Amino acid sequence: MKFLRKCPSYILSNKSNKVLSNHTHKKICKISNAFTDDFINFLKEMAPTKVPVSLRQGKGYMQELENEGLSHHFQSFLVPGEYVSIEPATISSEFHNFILDEIENLLDLPREHLVGLRMQYNIFPLNSQYHTLTLIPHTDVARKNITPVAVNLNLTSNHTLRTAFYEYDPINRRKDLEAKKMILEGDSYIDKIIRMNPEYTDSEKILLEDWNKYEEICLEKGELSIYQGDYYHAPFLKPDSNSSIRLSIAIFLIYGDEIVSSVSRNKIERNLMMKNMKHIRGYKLIS
Ligand SMILES: [Fe+2]
């Protein structure tokens, strides 16, 4: 195993191109050509070459060979495939500043209100069928006083990474707004979709009654998307004869409102250990 010393010096291409969704109330953004090829290759190189396959039920994907003997307990993560955490500090602050600036411009969420961040590689084989739960429209987190934001960066050559955005639009128009609120708050819509799709499937075959796909973001290698995680969305996945692996980076950010973010800031400021020891790495190579 090798240590990669550091990020390339030039990570921003300075010729990025931004496209916003046409949807009036939803701010969904796609950015192309933001990063240099060196940086995208560095991110690919950082990804592990071998990834342990999780034993959790409904790990998100199923390949042909696994077809027999699987029970269908739908109690899993929504993450399709395997994931590997990335320590954010291994990536130049220029990258984080770029992302935080774009979020501030697009969603009006100042970086001072950031209270949580998780960054990971999402990894799975393209020639698969997918767990119904991974294909259902969902929100990442929907809670009062916080706003979740998701960023996806495609690192796969010759593969388009697709994210679909949905709105609840019951076919039976007699259902009033109150009923709509109840069904979404109680998540009972999930049970209904699972009953309609009890087997592993894909985004073209899945039956999604009452849901209207109003937007789809398509990312080629090196392109990224930014959107609020409380918009209903799902990865758009279908079996691909390409037998390679899909690799992308997902970043989940949580922004607090005034109160939540000031409580979080105070906690950090009180922690003098962190303040004084931030330059210590924990190991030192003997040369
Ligand atoms: Fe999501």
py3Dmol code that shows the C-alpha trace and the ligand (Angstrom):
import py3Dmol

protein = """\
ATOM      1  CA  MET A   1       0.000   0.000   0.000  1.00  0.00           C
ATOM      2  CA  LYS A   2       1.276   3.462  -0.885  1.00  0.00           C
ATOM      3  CA  PHE A   3       0.632   6.808   0.740  1.00  0.00           C
ATOM      4  CA  LEU A   4      -0.396   9.494  -1.692  1.00  0.00           C
ATOM      5  CA  ARG A   5       1.454  12.539  -0.461  1.00  0.00           C
ATOM      6  CA  LYS A   6      -0.873  15.319  -1.439  1.00  0.00           C
ATOM      7  CA  CYS A   7      -3.437  16.737  -3.786  1.00  0.00           C
ATOM      8  CA  PRO A   8      -2.211  18.165  -7.114  1.00  0.00           C
ATOM      9  CA  SER A   9      -1.385  21.893  -6.905  1.00  0.00           C
ATOM     10  CA  TYR A  10      -3.988  22.860  -9.470  1.00  0.00           C
ATOM     11  CA  ILE A  11      -7.410  21.442  -8.802  1.00  0.00           C
ATOM     12  CA  LEU A  12      -9.738  24.104 -10.217  1.00  0.00           C
ATOM     13  CA  SER A  13      -9.860  24.508 -13.975  1.00  0.00           C
ATOM     14  CA  ASN A  14     -11.340  28.035 -13.753  1.00  0.00           C
ATOM     15  CA  LYS A  15     -13.573  27.290 -16.753  1.00  0.00           C
ATOM     16  CA  SER A  16     -16.489  25.714 -14.951  1.00  0.00           C
ATOM     17  CA  ASN A  17     -19.934  25.804 -16.459  1.00  0.00           C
ATOM     18  CA  LYS A  18     -23.070  25.804 -14.309  1.00  0.00           C
ATOM     19  CA  VAL A  19     -26.583  24.777 -15.348  1.00  0.00           C
ATOM     20  CA  LEU A  20     -29.591  25.279 -13.088  1.00  0.00           C
ATOM     21  CA  SER A  21     -32.802  23.273 -13.098  1.00  0.00           C
ATOM     22  CA  ASN A  22     -35.752  24.872 -14.876  1.00  0.00           C
ATOM     23  CA  HIS A  23     -37.978  23.973 -11.976  1.00  0.00           C
ATOM     24  CA  THR A  24     -39.090  27.212 -10.354  1.00  0.00           C
ATOM     25  CA  HIS A  25     -39.076  26.134  -6.709  1.00  0.00           C
ATOM     26  CA  LYS A  26     -36.214  23.669  -6.688  1.00  0.00           C
ATOM     27  CA  LYS A  27     -32.589  24.666  -6.875  1.00  0.00           C
ATOM     28  CA  ILE A  28     -30.772  21.782  -8.519  1.00  0.00           C
ATOM     29  CA  CYS A  29     -27.458  22.483 -10.128  1.00  0.00           C
ATOM     30  CA  LYS A  30     -25.022  20.695 -12.439  1.00  0.00           C
ATOM     31  CA  ILE A  31     -21.449  21.910 -12.819  1.00  0.00           C
ATOM     32  CA  SER A  32     -19.166  20.793 -15.655  1.00  0.00           C
ATOM     33  CA  ASN A  33     -15.430  21.333 -16.200  1.00  0.00           C
ATOM     34  CA  ALA A  34     -14.864  22.565 -12.651  1.00  0.00           C
ATOM     35  CA  PHE A  35     -11.771  20.465 -11.948  1.00  0.00           C
ATOM     36  CA  THR A  36      -8.482  19.671 -13.652  1.00  0.00           C
ATOM     37  CA  ASP A  37      -7.911  16.171 -15.047  1.00  0.00           C
ATOM     38  CA  ASP A  38      -5.017  15.812 -12.571  1.00  0.00           C
ATOM     39  CA  PHE A  39      -7.377  16.309  -9.659  1.00  0.00           C
ATOM     40  CA  ILE A  40     -10.041  13.909 -10.969  1.00  0.00           C
ATOM     41  CA  ASN A  41      -7.317  11.283 -11.510  1.00  0.00           C
ATOM     42  CA  PHE A  42      -6.025  11.905  -7.980  1.00  0.00           C
ATOM     43  CA  LEU A  43      -9.517  11.247  -6.584  1.00  0.00           C
ATOM     44  CA  LYS A  44      -9.738   8.041  -8.613  1.00  0.00           C
ATOM     45  CA  GLU A  45      -6.307   6.948  -7.394  1.00  0.00           C
ATOM     46  CA  MET A  46      -7.332   7.494  -3.783  1.00  0.00           C
ATOM     47  CA  ALA A  47     -10.204   5.019  -4.120  1.00  0.00           C
ATOM     48  CA  PRO A  48      -9.374   1.545  -2.809  1.00  0.00           C
ATOM     49  CA  THR A  49      -8.752  -1.120  -5.462  1.00  0.00           C
ATOM     50  CA  LYS A  50     -10.505  -3.758  -3.333  1.00  0.00           C
ATOM     51  CA  VAL A  51     -13.697  -3.142  -1.405  1.00  0.00           C
ATOM     52  CA  PRO A  52     -15.247  -5.534   1.111  1.00  0.00           C
ATOM     53  CA  VAL A  53     -18.766  -6.591   0.155  1.00  0.00           C
ATOM     54  CA  SER A  54     -21.151  -5.767   2.952  1.00  0.00           C
ATOM     55  CA  LEU A  55     -23.241  -8.520   4.526  1.00  0.00           C
ATOM     56  CA  ARG A  56     -26.057  -6.175   5.419  1.00  0.00           C
ATOM     57  CA  GLN A  57     -29.437  -7.185   4.057  1.00  0.00           C
ATOM     58  CA  GLY A  58     -30.524  -5.440   0.929  1.00  0.00           C
ATOM     59  CA  LYS A  59     -27.119  -3.973   0.283  1.00  0.00           C
ATOM     60  CA  GLY A  60     -28.578  -2.229  -2.704  1.00  0.00           C
ATOM     61  CA  TYR A  61     -27.577  -4.235  -5.734  1.00  0.00           C
ATOM     62  CA  MET A  62     -27.774  -7.830  -6.894  1.00  0.00           C
ATOM     63  CA  GLN A  63     -25.884  -9.492  -9.718  1.00  0.00           C
ATOM     64  CA  GLU A  64     -27.108 -12.469 -11.762  1.00  0.00           C
ATOM     65  CA  LEU A  65     -25.115 -15.036  -9.808  1.00  0.00           C
ATOM     66  CA  GLU A  66     -26.597 -14.014  -6.492  1.00  0.00           C
ATOM     67  CA  ASN A  67     -30.115 -14.698  -7.633  1.00  0.00           C
ATOM     68  CA  GLU A  68     -30.808 -17.792  -5.555  1.00  0.00           C
ATOM     69  CA  GLY A  69     -31.650 -18.103  -1.927  1.00  0.00           C
ATOM     70  CA  LEU A  70     -31.924 -14.454  -1.052  1.00  0.00           C
ATOM     71  CA  SER A  71     -34.681 -13.436   1.264  1.00  0.00           C
ATOM     72  CA  HIS A  72     -36.243 -10.090   0.672  1.00  0.00           C
ATOM     73  CA  HIS A  73     -36.123  -8.298   3.957  1.00  0.00           C
ATOM     74  CA  PHE A  74     -36.389  -4.686   3.125  1.00  0.00           C
ATOM     75  CA  GLN A  75     -34.633  -3.101   6.063  1.00  0.00           C
ATOM     76  CA  SER A  76     -31.454  -1.680   4.709  1.00  0.00           C
ATOM     77  CA  PHE A  77     -29.640   1.485   3.953  1.00  0.00           C
ATOM     78  CA  LEU A  78     -30.757   3.399   0.926  1.00  0.00           C
ATOM     79  CA  VAL A  79     -27.174   3.661  -0.302  1.00  0.00           C
ATOM     80  CA  PRO A  80     -26.805   1.637  -3.490  1.00  0.00           C
ATOM     81  CA  GLY A  81     -23.735  -0.551  -3.252  1.00  0.00           C
ATOM     82  CA  GLU A  82     -20.735  -0.309  -0.994  1.00  0.00           C
ATOM     83  CA  TYR A  83     -19.253   2.870   0.379  1.00  0.00           C
ATOM     84  CA  VAL A  84     -15.912   3.940   1.785  1.00  0.00           C
ATOM     85  CA  SER A  85     -15.532   7.061   3.912  1.00  0.00           C
ATOM     86  CA  ILE A  86     -13.139   9.774   2.856  1.00  0.00           C
ATOM     87  CA  GLU A  87     -11.384  11.886   5.457  1.00  0.00           C
ATOM     88  CA  PRO A  88     -12.176  15.408   4.186  1.00  0.00           C
ATOM     89  CA  ALA A  89      -8.771  16.752   5.277  1.00  0.00           C
ATOM     90  CA  THR A  90      -7.027  14.505   2.733  1.00  0.00           C
ATOM     91  CA  ILE A  91      -8.386  16.787   0.038  1.00  0.00           C
ATOM     92  CA  SER A  92      -7.153  20.324  -0.487  1.00  0.00           C
ATOM     93  CA  SER A  93      -9.188  23.056   1.206  1.00  0.00           C
ATOM     94  CA  GLU A  94      -9.508  24.647  -2.247  1.00  0.00           C
ATOM     95  CA  PHE A  95     -11.933  21.842  -3.120  1.00  0.00           C
ATOM     96  CA  HIS A  96     -14.021  22.352   0.030  1.00  0.00           C
ATOM     97  CA  ASN A  97     -14.033  26.131  -0.461  1.00  0.00           C
ATOM     98  CA  PHE A  98     -15.280  25.646  -4.008  1.00  0.00           C
ATOM     99  CA  ILE A  99     -18.131  23.382  -2.850  1.00  0.00           C
ATOM    100  CA  LEU A 100     -19.082  25.630   0.092  1.00  0.00           C
ATOM    101  CA  ASP A 101     -19.077  28.750  -2.129  1.00  0.00           C
ATOM    102  CA  GLU A 102     -21.285  27.052  -4.725  1.00  0.00           C
ATOM    103  CA  ILE A 103     -23.747  25.949  -2.021  1.00  0.00           C
ATOM    104  CA  GLU A 104     -23.802  29.451  -0.552  1.00  0.00           C
ATOM    105  CA  ASN A 105     -24.525  30.982  -3.965  1.00  0.00           C
ATOM    106  CA  LEU A 106     -27.078  28.395  -5.022  1.00  0.00           C
ATOM    107  CA  LEU A 107     -28.964  27.673  -1.818  1.00  0.00           C
ATOM    108  CA  ASP A 108     -28.170  30.742   0.255  1.00  0.00           C
ATOM    109  CA  LEU A 109     -26.667  28.618   3.023  1.00  0.00           C
ATOM    110  CA  PRO A 110     -23.651  30.362   4.608  1.00  0.00           C
ATOM    111  CA  ARG A 111     -20.656  28.204   5.567  1.00  0.00           C
ATOM    112  CA  GLU A 112     -20.904  29.462   9.156  1.00  0.00           C
ATOM    113  CA  HIS A 113     -24.094  27.402   9.415  1.00  0.00           C
ATOM    114  CA  LEU A 114     -22.441  24.120   8.400  1.00  0.00           C
ATOM    115  CA  VAL A 115     -22.765  21.687  11.313  1.00  0.00           C
ATOM    116  CA  GLY A 116     -21.932  18.327   9.732  1.00  0.00           C
ATOM    117  CA  LEU A 117     -20.185  16.852   6.713  1.00  0.00           C
ATOM    118  CA  ARG A 118     -19.696  13.312   5.463  1.00  0.00           C
ATOM    119  CA  MET A 119     -17.794  12.385   2.359  1.00  0.00           C
ATOM    120  CA  GLN A 120     -17.639   8.933   0.793  1.00  0.00           C
ATOM    121  CA  TYR A 121     -16.933   6.892  -2.298  1.00  0.00           C
ATOM    122  CA  ASN A 122     -20.031   5.103  -3.594  1.00  0.00           C
ATOM    123  CA  ILE A 123     -18.995   1.926  -5.377  1.00  0.00           C
ATOM    124  CA  PHE A 124     -21.036  -0.761  -7.109  1.00  0.00           C
ATOM    125  CA  PRO A 125     -21.053  -3.053 -10.133  1.00  0.00           C
ATOM    126  CA  LEU A 126     -22.958  -1.657 -13.109  1.00  0.00           C
ATOM    127  CA  ASN A 127     -24.236  -4.997 -14.340  1.00  0.00           C
ATOM    128  CA  SER A 128     -26.795  -5.432 -11.544  1.00  0.00           C
ATOM    129  CA  GLN A 129     -30.378  -5.245 -10.513  1.00  0.00           C
ATOM    130  CA  TYR A 130     -31.217  -2.976  -7.605  1.00  0.00           C
ATOM    131  CA  HIS A 131     -33.009  -3.146  -4.315  1.00  0.00           C
ATOM    132  CA  THR A 132     -36.401  -1.445  -4.422  1.00  0.00           C
ATOM    133  CA  LEU A 133     -35.434   0.708  -1.453  1.00  0.00           C
ATOM    134  CA  THR A 134     -32.484   2.203  -3.299  1.00  0.00           C
ATOM    135  CA  LEU A 135     -34.769   3.254  -6.161  1.00  0.00           C
ATOM    136  CA  ILE A 136     -37.611   4.791  -4.151  1.00  0.00           C
ATOM    137  CA  PRO A 137     -37.868   8.594  -4.052  1.00  0.00           C
ATOM    138  CA  HIS A 138     -36.544   9.645  -0.656  1.00  0.00           C
ATOM    139  CA  THR A 139     -35.167  12.561   1.291  1.00  0.00           C
ATOM    140  CA  ASP A 140     -31.712  12.243   2.883  1.00  0.00           C
ATOM    141  CA  VAL A 141     -32.754  13.898   6.149  1.00  0.00           C
ATOM    142  CA  ALA A 142     -35.892  15.917   6.711  1.00  0.00           C
ATOM    143  CA  ARG A 143     -35.960  17.571  10.081  1.00  0.00           C
ATOM    144  CA  LYS A 144     -36.834  20.959  11.483  1.00  0.00           C
ATOM    145  CA  ASN A 145     -34.048  23.532  11.876  1.00  0.00           C
ATOM    146  CA  ILE A 146     -31.636  21.849   9.494  1.00  0.00           C
ATOM    147  CA  THR A 147     -31.135  21.749   5.737  1.00  0.00           C
ATOM    148  CA  PRO A 148     -29.372  18.759   4.170  1.00  0.00           C
ATOM    149  CA  VAL A 149     -27.366  19.242   0.988  1.00  0.00           C
ATOM    150  CA  ALA A 150     -26.061  16.511  -1.313  1.00  0.00           C
ATOM    151  CA  VAL A 151     -23.163  16.723  -3.763  1.00  0.00           C
ATOM    152  CA  ASN A 152     -22.382  13.973  -6.278  1.00  0.00           C
ATOM    153  CA  LEU A 153     -19.214  13.830  -8.347  1.00  0.00           C
ATOM    154  CA  ASN A 154     -18.969  11.203 -11.083  1.00  0.00           C
ATOM    155  CA  LEU A 155     -15.554   9.526 -11.387  1.00  0.00           C
ATOM    156  CA  THR A 156     -16.531   6.757 -13.839  1.00  0.00           C
ATOM    157  CA  SER A 157     -15.320   6.834 -17.426  1.00  0.00           C
ATOM    158  CA  ASN A 158     -17.927   6.058 -20.101  1.00  0.00           C
ATOM    159  CA  HIS A 159     -20.827   6.017 -17.682  1.00  0.00           C
ATOM    160  CA  THR A 160     -23.495   8.642 -17.027  1.00  0.00           C
ATOM    161  CA  LEU A 161     -24.481   9.029 -13.392  1.00  0.00           C
ATOM    162  CA  ARG A 162     -28.168   9.878 -13.205  1.00  0.00           C
ATOM    163  CA  THR A 163     -30.206  11.321 -10.330  1.00  0.00           C
ATOM    164  CA  ALA A 164     -33.961  11.719 -10.732  1.00  0.00           C
ATOM    165  CA  PHE A 165     -36.114  14.205  -8.816  1.00  0.00           C
ATOM    166  CA  TYR A 166     -39.737  13.476  -8.012  1.00  0.00           C
ATOM    167  CA  GLU A 167     -42.845  15.122  -6.667  1.00  0.00           C
ATOM    168  CA  TYR A 168     -45.778  13.382  -5.074  1.00  0.00           C
ATOM    169  CA  ASP A 169     -48.685  13.684  -7.462  1.00  0.00           C
ATOM    170  CA  PRO A 170     -51.528  11.301  -6.613  1.00  0.00           C
ATOM    171  CA  ILE A 171     -53.429   9.876  -9.537  1.00  0.00           C
ATOM    172  CA  ASN A 172     -56.566  10.034  -7.470  1.00  0.00           C
ATOM    173  CA  ARG A 173     -57.098  13.784  -7.462  1.00  0.00           C
ATOM    174  CA  ARG A 174     -59.766  13.562  -4.767  1.00  0.00           C
ATOM    175  CA  LYS A 175     -57.042  13.051  -2.172  1.00  0.00           C
ATOM    176  CA  ASP A 176     -56.733  16.413  -0.479  1.00  0.00           C
ATOM    177  CA  LEU A 177     -53.564  18.146   0.676  1.00  0.00           C
ATOM    178  CA  GLU A 178     -53.916  16.855   4.220  1.00  0.00           C
ATOM    179  CA  ALA A 179     -53.833  13.258   3.008  1.00  0.00           C
ATOM    180  CA  LYS A 180     -50.731  14.056   0.954  1.00  0.00           C
ATOM    181  CA  LYS A 181     -49.003  15.461   4.035  1.00  0.00           C
ATOM    182  CA  MET A 182     -49.879  12.401   6.095  1.00  0.00           C
ATOM    183  CA  ILE A 183     -48.654   9.900   3.553  1.00  0.00           C
ATOM    184  CA  LEU A 184     -45.287  11.643   3.213  1.00  0.00           C
ATOM    185  CA  GLU A 185     -44.791  12.244   6.928  1.00  0.00           C
ATOM    186  CA  GLY A 186     -45.599   8.675   7.823  1.00  0.00           C
ATOM    187  CA  ASP A 187     -43.446   7.238   5.034  1.00  0.00           C
ATOM    188  CA  SER A 188     -46.301   4.811   4.315  1.00  0.00           C
ATOM    189  CA  TYR A 189     -45.700   5.446   0.628  1.00  0.00           C
ATOM    190  CA  ILE A 190     -42.539   3.318   0.998  1.00  0.00           C
ATOM    191  CA  ASP A 191     -44.558   0.264   2.091  1.00  0.00           C
ATOM    192  CA  LYS A 192     -46.838   0.717  -0.874  1.00  0.00           C
ATOM    193  CA  ILE A 193     -43.967   0.867  -3.394  1.00  0.00           C
ATOM    194  CA  ILE A 194     -42.296  -2.185  -1.815  1.00  0.00           C
ATOM    195  CA  ARG A 195     -45.573  -4.130  -2.062  1.00  0.00           C
ATOM    196  CA  MET A 196     -45.772  -3.190  -5.739  1.00  0.00           C
ATOM    197  CA  ASN A 197     -42.091  -4.101  -6.362  1.00  0.00           C
ATOM    198  CA  PRO A 198     -41.164  -7.090  -4.160  1.00  0.00           C
ATOM    199  CA  GLU A 199     -38.165  -8.158  -6.256  1.00  0.00           C
ATOM    200  CA  TYR A 200     -34.876  -6.549  -7.193  1.00  0.00           C
ATOM    201  CA  THR A 201     -35.564  -4.288 -10.156  1.00  0.00           C
ATOM    202  CA  ASP A 202     -34.344  -1.141 -11.929  1.00  0.00           C
ATOM    203  CA  SER A 203     -35.418   2.461 -12.390  1.00  0.00           C
ATOM    204  CA  GLU A 204     -37.115   1.808 -15.741  1.00  0.00           C
ATOM    205  CA  LYS A 205     -39.177  -1.147 -14.518  1.00  0.00           C
ATOM    206  CA  ILE A 206     -40.064   0.013 -11.004  1.00  0.00           C
ATOM    207  CA  LEU A 207     -43.737   0.861 -10.465  1.00  0.00           C
ATOM    208  CA  LEU A 208     -43.990   4.267  -8.797  1.00  0.00           C
ATOM    209  CA  GLU A 209     -47.644   5.149  -8.718  1.00  0.00           C
ATOM    210  CA  ASP A 210     -48.361   8.723  -7.636  1.00  0.00           C
ATOM    211  CA  TRP A 211     -44.823   9.985  -8.252  1.00  0.00           C
ATOM    212  CA  ASN A 212     -43.973  12.351 -11.062  1.00  0.00           C
ATOM    213  CA  LYS A 213     -40.363  12.654 -12.229  1.00  0.00           C
ATOM    214  CA  TYR A 214     -39.900  16.343 -12.971  1.00  0.00           C
ATOM    215  CA  GLU A 215     -36.127  16.519 -13.409  1.00  0.00           C
ATOM    216  CA  GLU A 216     -33.132  14.353 -14.074  1.00  0.00           C
ATOM    217  CA  ILE A 217     -29.499  15.315 -13.707  1.00  0.00           C
ATOM    218  CA  CYS A 218     -26.982  13.431 -15.873  1.00  0.00           C
ATOM    219  CA  LEU A 219     -23.321  13.600 -14.932  1.00  0.00           C
ATOM    220  CA  GLU A 220     -20.383  12.520 -17.082  1.00  0.00           C
ATOM    221  CA  LYS A 221     -16.958  11.867 -15.578  1.00  0.00           C
ATOM    222  CA  GLY A 222     -15.700  14.921 -13.661  1.00  0.00           C
ATOM    223  CA  GLU A 223     -19.128  16.597 -13.485  1.00  0.00           C
ATOM    224  CA  LEU A 224     -20.944  17.252 -10.212  1.00  0.00           C
ATOM    225  CA  SER A 225     -24.438  17.993  -8.968  1.00  0.00           C
ATOM    226  CA  ILE A 226     -25.600  19.992  -5.953  1.00  0.00           C
ATOM    227  CA  TYR A 227     -29.121  19.900  -4.509  1.00  0.00           C
ATOM    228  CA  GLN A 228     -30.985  20.031  -1.238  1.00  0.00           C
ATOM    229  CA  GLY A 229     -31.287  16.538   0.235  1.00  0.00           C
ATOM    230  CA  ASP A 230     -34.839  17.248   1.340  1.00  0.00           C
ATOM    231  CA  TYR A 231     -36.061  17.287  -2.260  1.00  0.00           C
ATOM    232  CA  TYR A 232     -37.470  13.835  -3.111  1.00  0.00           C
ATOM    233  CA  HIS A 233     -34.885  12.110  -5.289  1.00  0.00           C
ATOM    234  CA  ALA A 234     -33.436   8.707  -6.212  1.00  0.00           C
ATOM    235  CA  PRO A 235     -30.512   7.366  -8.208  1.00  0.00           C
ATOM    236  CA  PHE A 236     -31.680   6.359 -11.699  1.00  0.00           C
ATOM    237  CA  LEU A 237     -30.193   2.889 -12.199  1.00  0.00           C
ATOM    238  CA  LYS A 238     -30.664   0.251 -14.864  1.00  0.00           C
ATOM    239  CA  PRO A 239     -28.623  -2.832 -15.726  1.00  0.00           C
ATOM    240  CA  ASP A 240     -25.652  -1.912 -17.848  1.00  0.00           C
ATOM    241  CA  SER A 241     -23.845  -4.528 -19.945  1.00  0.00           C
ATOM    242  CA  ASN A 242     -20.663  -2.706 -18.962  1.00  0.00           C
ATOM    243  CA  SER A 243     -19.170  -5.057 -16.398  1.00  0.00           C
ATOM    244  CA  SER A 244     -17.122  -2.398 -14.686  1.00  0.00           C
ATOM    245  CA  ILE A 245     -17.615  -0.596 -11.396  1.00  0.00           C
ATOM    246  CA  ARG A 246     -19.424   2.694 -10.904  1.00  0.00           C
ATOM    247  CA  LEU A 247     -17.335   5.045  -8.775  1.00  0.00           C
ATOM    248  CA  SER A 248     -18.534   8.398  -7.525  1.00  0.00           C
ATOM    249  CA  ILE A 249     -18.016  10.689  -4.561  1.00  0.00           C
ATOM    250  CA  ALA A 250     -21.010  11.701  -2.483  1.00  0.00           C
ATOM    251  CA  ILE A 251     -20.795  14.534   0.027  1.00  0.00           C
ATOM    252  CA  PHE A 252     -23.582  15.050   2.548  1.00  0.00           C
ATOM    253  CA  LEU A 253     -23.655  18.384   4.336  1.00  0.00           C
ATOM    254  CA  ILE A 254     -25.944  19.491   7.130  1.00  0.00           C
ATOM    255  CA  TYR A 255     -26.652  23.186   7.625  1.00  0.00           C
ATOM    256  CA  GLY A 256     -28.296  24.413  10.806  1.00  0.00           C
ATOM    257  CA  ASP A 257     -30.466  27.483  11.238  1.00  0.00           C
ATOM    258  CA  GLU A 258     -29.213  30.373  13.433  1.00  0.00           C
ATOM    259  CA  ILE A 259     -29.785  28.511  16.701  1.00  0.00           C
ATOM    260  CA  VAL A 260     -28.504  25.062  15.721  1.00  0.00           C
ATOM    261  CA  SER A 261     -25.377  26.448  14.096  1.00  0.00           C
ATOM    262  CA  SER A 262     -24.489  28.785  16.981  1.00  0.00           C
ATOM    263  CA  VAL A 263     -24.768  25.913  19.506  1.00  0.00           C
ATOM    264  CA  SER A 264     -22.479  23.836  17.305  1.00  0.00           C
ATOM    265  CA  ARG A 265     -19.975  26.725  16.929  1.00  0.00           C
ATOM    266  CA  ASN A 266     -19.803  27.245  20.686  1.00  0.00           C
ATOM    267  CA  LYS A 267     -19.060  23.577  21.257  1.00  0.00           C
ATOM    268  CA  ILE A 268     -16.108  23.724  18.869  1.00  0.00           C
ATOM    269  CA  GLU A 269     -14.792  26.936  20.381  1.00  0.00           C
ATOM    270  CA  ARG A 270     -14.944  25.459  23.873  1.00  0.00           C
ATOM    271  CA  ASN A 271     -12.811  22.538  22.792  1.00  0.00           C
ATOM    272  CA  LEU A 272      -9.351  23.978  23.440  1.00  0.00           C
ATOM    273  CA  MET A 273      -7.650  20.647  22.772  1.00  0.00           C
ATOM    274  CA  MET A 274      -8.762  20.771  19.165  1.00  0.00           C
ATOM    275  CA  LYS A 275      -7.709  24.382  18.826  1.00  0.00           C
ATOM    276  CA  ASN A 276      -4.190  23.852  20.166  1.00  0.00           C
ATOM    277  CA  MET A 277      -3.415  20.491  18.611  1.00  0.00           C
ATOM    278  CA  LYS A 278      -4.704  20.887  15.111  1.00  0.00           C
ATOM    279  CA  HIS A 279      -1.219  20.603  13.530  1.00  0.00           C
ATOM    280  CA  ILE A 280      -0.403  17.255  15.101  1.00  0.00           C
ATOM    281  CA  ARG A 281      -0.843  14.332  12.731  1.00  0.00           C
ATOM    282  CA  GLY A 282      -0.455  11.372  15.109  1.00  0.00           C
ATOM    283  CA  TYR A 283       2.437   9.633  13.386  1.00  0.00           C
ATOM    284  CA  LYS A 284       5.856  10.643  12.144  1.00  0.00           C
ATOM    285  CA  LEU A 285       7.860   8.605   9.654  1.00  0.00           C
ATOM    286  CA  ILE A 286      11.376   7.654  10.769  1.00  0.00           C
ATOM    287  CA  SER A 287      13.622   8.745   7.927  1.00  0.00           C
TER     288      SER A 287
END
"""
ligand_1 = """\
1
LIG
Fe -30.284 10.534 -1.335
"""
view = py3Dmol.view(width=600, height=400)
view.addModel(protein, "pdb")
view.setStyle({"model": 0}, {"cartoon": {"style": "trace"}})
view.addModel(ligand_1, "xyz")
view.setStyle({"model": 1}, {"stick": {}})
view.zoomTo()
view.show()
